[in-house]
Amino acid sequence: MNLHDIRQNPDEHVRFAAYLDKLGRVADADEPDLVSRVLTDPDRTMARSAVLRHLDRRAAGLCPGSAYEGWAQAMTQATMDDPFLTQRLREWSLFRAITLELPWQPEELLTSSNWLQLKTAAAANTEAIAILAEAGRTKRIRNTARIGLNHRSVS
């Protein structure tokens, strides 16, 4: 099934699943073009959701490796007309820097979304977790970070 056939289906749930399937099987070289084309679906919310799920899945797998940076640049270009998706990619890059103990700025973490703060609060970087335990945006983030710090001090 090609993208034209997918787009002809009036059921957005069917299109969502078909897009995820296509995105999950796309060759690396064709991925930016496919992401851009999915984002042209008339149902912008559904298309964004499909691409977001794909980006999260791919970023999680690529995050620890050297292929991440080139992939993130290509995906940023493919999603540049969608501020939410480009923000998510920036946050994945920040999460990668924190996780791999590359240079990062605490202010970037403190101004990031609840999604990234919560993800980071449950991760392994003690410095980032301590910052979130003290100044995370929500009570849930602060508590998650404090629990993480307590587990580290017990271990």
ABEGO torsion letter per residue (X at the ends): XBAAAAAABABAAAAAAAAAAAAAABBAAAAAAAAAAAAABABAAAAAAAAAAAAAAAAAAAAABAAAAAAAAAAAAAAAABAAAAAAAAAAAAAAAAAAGBBBBAAAAAABBAAAAAAAAABABAAAAAAAAAABABAAAAAAAAAAAAAAAAX
